[in-house]
Amino acid sequence: MKKLMTLMFLMATCLTFGQTSQKIYDIIDAVSEERLRQDVKTLTEFGTRNTFSDTLSETRGIGAARRWIKNEFETISKDCNNCLNVFYQKDFVSKEGNRRVPKDAWVVNVIAVQKGTTYPNRYIIMSGDIDSRASDTMDFTTDAPGANDNASGMAGTIEAARVLSKYQFESSVIYVGLSGEEQGLFGGAGLAKHAKEQGWNIIGVLNNDMIGNITGVDGVVDNRTFRIFSEPTTTDETDPEKLARQARARRFYGGEVDGISRQLARYVHKTVNTYMPEMNPMMVYRLDRFGRGGHHRPFNDLGFAGIRIMEAHENYTQQHQDIRTENGIQYGDTFEHVNFGYAKKLTTVNAINMASLAWAPPAPPTVEIGGIVEPSAKLKWSSVAGAKGYKIYWRATTSPTWDHSRYVGDVNEFTLEGIVIDNFYFGVAAVDDEGFESVVVFPNKIMR
């Protein structure tokens, strides 16, 4: 009888996993390269999308671009029985005190919210940047088509909305076009502040900035590798005593590379390896490129998990450059340089991860760990609504990924016999009845 019950459990698990897999593969198949091509083309034809460019013209400038994006979201919403709440969110930016702001202006973001059925105040966000720039960031009249930087990320966000709006999710999904990135991340800062004021529970921000180039200035041509940038721990804490306690805890218990953004990066890495094995996700243990920043940073600054997804090999002759030819080199971020097959792949990376997170139950808010000077590791965690069970993950302390796991069922404590706490890092994820998992939670409390 025991063997029969075990067999039935395994069969049910395999069936559930098969259903989960099919939903993800359906999303993969639905992403359209041709629609990405059309949308990038449209965005480049606004001439310039500099944040301080024309806002009144119907054919040129940032105003025309954001109205077109809003209309695209509204059209998508009509096709899904008005499933998206589409609106502008804006903040005023002054020239005074901002060296890259040529004049006072409103920085306007375009937001489309797809409300979750069970956790409407729990959000997963995908963002692209609306704005572009010429060589001189203060020049808001020169043509700056911004095909890869960042019409590719904006088109990817619109395409993800087209695909995912066909589904219902437990958690809410937000698709957003952010402005003011080139002048100082103003759009992201405004939306992050708005989210904090509205009490949004943001569990992840996927910032897409340049997802269409495969020919690097380093001579490498690669249409499979992409980078996932993430910070190691949160940086929002200002209380000196709390910071000291956190530093002491990391010193004795670990966790220097196990903050919420790093766990989000690992989640994306794992999902891609599972469902898109042809891709090569490369986690980079840094906020962004060396000394630089992207629109996930303002969210990180306020304590939200956020990562940047982008191409692995950049071409600097096509970034922040006036269109020209010098010494036989063609400069400018123009349409013909975008590889749309690659942009499709990175758009798909976003879509399957947002879906997985939005279908998954919440992560356990508290995970306790114990087992000091014992032959086994002990874990205990908060139960969460919507979880069928829980999965314990562990890895070598030098490994970047969660390499071992054990599903332990619907319990809220478990002992891993024979696994010494000193030699590994541990975490716990919640799992629903279809097999969708939350992000892994690193232990945040010690059992004595």
Disulfide bonds with the S-S distance in Angstrom:
Cys80-Cys83 1.95
